[in-house]
Amino acid sequence: MPDPESLLPLKPDVFLILTIVARNDQYGYGIMQEAERLTDGRVRLQPGALYRRLRWMLDAGLLDELAERPVPAVEDDDRRRYYRVTPFGRRVADAEAARMRGLLRAAEGAGVLGEP
């Protein structure tokens, strides 16, 4: 695997997808719903863009597509593809979070962040 830093900075939607799938295995539409929920509706992942991102993330080794179904068959749809963050994907997400934390510290030091 390459150095996680070599993929930084991540596109915001890639980082968001990683954080969603890091919580638990997820399928495409579930990722779209969770992105909207976590961002109070400010981020709406469009299906075409989402699936292009997922393909890139699979190719980059950030995600794996699961062969097994994480939910009972009665509650599931055979067309769903479930994704899981790889150990490399977690290292990339950690590196991106650290990079963003540093940017936030710099912004705070410069007094450009408003009151919470």
C-alpha positions in Angstrom: 0.0 0.0 0.0 1.2 3.5 -0.7 1.8 6.1 2.0 -1.6 7.4 3.2 -0.3 11.0 2.9 0.1 10.4 -0.9 -3.7 10.5 -1.3 -4.1 13.8 0.6 -5.8 16.1 0.6 -9.0 14.0 0.1 -12.0 15.4 -1.7 -14.6 16.3 1.0 -17.1 13.8 -0.3 -14.4 11.0 -0.2 -13.6 11.9 3.4 -17.3 12.0 4.3 -17.9 8.6 2.7 -14.9 7.1 4.6 -16.2 8.5 7.9 -19.7 7.0 7.2 -18.5 3.6 6.2 -16.0 3.6 9.1 -18.9 3.6 11.5 -20.4 0.4 10.0 -20.6 -1.4 6.7 -22.9 0.5 4.4 -24.5 0.4 1.0 -24.8 3.2 -1.6 -28.2 4.6 -0.8 -27.5 4.2 3.0 -24.3 6.3 2.5 -26.4 9.0 0.7 -29.0 9.1 3.5 -26.3 9.2 6.2 -24.4 12.0 4.5 -27.5 14.1 4.4 -28.3 13.3 8.1 -24.8 14.0 9.4 -24.6 17.3 7.5 -28.1 18.5 8.4 -29.0 18.3 4.7 -26.1 20.5 3.5 -24.5 17.6 1.6 -26.5 15.6 -0.9 -24.5 12.9 -2.6 -25.8 12.3 -6.1 -26.0 8.6 -7.2 -23.8 9.0 -10.2 -21.1 10.9 -8.4 -21.3 8.6 -5.4 -20.8 5.4 -7.4 -17.8 7.0 -9.2 -16.3 7.8 -5.9 -17.0 4.4 -4.5 -15.3 2.8 -7.6 -12.3 5.1 -7.1 -12.1 4.2 -3.4 -12.3 0.5 -4.2 -9.5 0.9 -6.7 -7.4 2.9 -4.3 -7.7 0.3 -1.6 -9.7 2.5 0.8 -12.8 0.3 0.7 -13.7 -3.4 0.2 -16.9 -4.6 -1.3 -18.3 -7.3 0.9 -19.3 -10.7 -0.3 -21.4 -11.5 2.7 -24.6 -9.6 3.5 -24.4 -7.7 6.9 -28.2 -7.7 7.4 -30.8 -10.5 7.3 -32.0 -11.4 3.8 -35.6 -10.5 4.8 -34.6 -6.9 5.3 -32.2 -6.7 2.4 -32.2 -6.2 -1.4 -29.9 -8.4 -3.6 -29.0 -5.4 -5.7 -27.3 -3.7 -2.8 -23.5 -3.7 -2.6 -22.0 -3.3 0.8 -18.7 -1.6 1.6 -16.3 -1.7 4.4 -13.3 0.5 5.2 -10.0 -1.2 4.8 -7.2 -0.8 7.3 -5.4 1.4 4.7 -8.6 3.4 4.3 -8.7 4.0 8.1 -5.0 5.2 8.0 -5.9 7.6 5.1 -8.9 8.9 7.0 -6.8 9.4 10.2 -4.1 11.2 8.2 -6.8 13.5 6.6 -8.4 14.2 9.9 -5.0 15.2 11.3 -4.3 17.4 8.3 -7.7 19.1 8.8 -7.1 19.5 12.5 -3.9 21.3 11.7 -5.7 23.7 9.4 -8.3 24.4 12.0 -5.6 25.2 14.6 -4.0 27.6 12.1 -7.4 29.2 11.5 -8.0 29.6 15.2 -4.6 31.1 15.7 -5.3 33.6 13.0 -8.7 34.5 14.6 -10.7 33.6 11.5 -13.1 31.1 13.1 -16.3 32.6 14.4 -17.9 31.7 17.7 -19.2 28.2 17.8 
